[in-house]
Amino acid sequence: MDKKSRAESFGEMLADVVIEAAHLTYNAPRGVKIVETCIKVLQKRIEEIKPKKATPEYKKARYGKN
């Protein structure tokens, strides 16, 4: 059994929130559409998450060096 990272666990919790919101509609086709739309938007926007170069100030504060 693989141990999940904190990011994976948090992602699963967020997915649970979307599923719960879909259940609250009491309308299966609408709930499915909510979930499918969330997936579509997330897949489209995932490219917005890009690594940023750490500034020297950040490195010093985080790691104690430049």
Beta strands, then each sheet from edge to edge (+ up, - down):
end
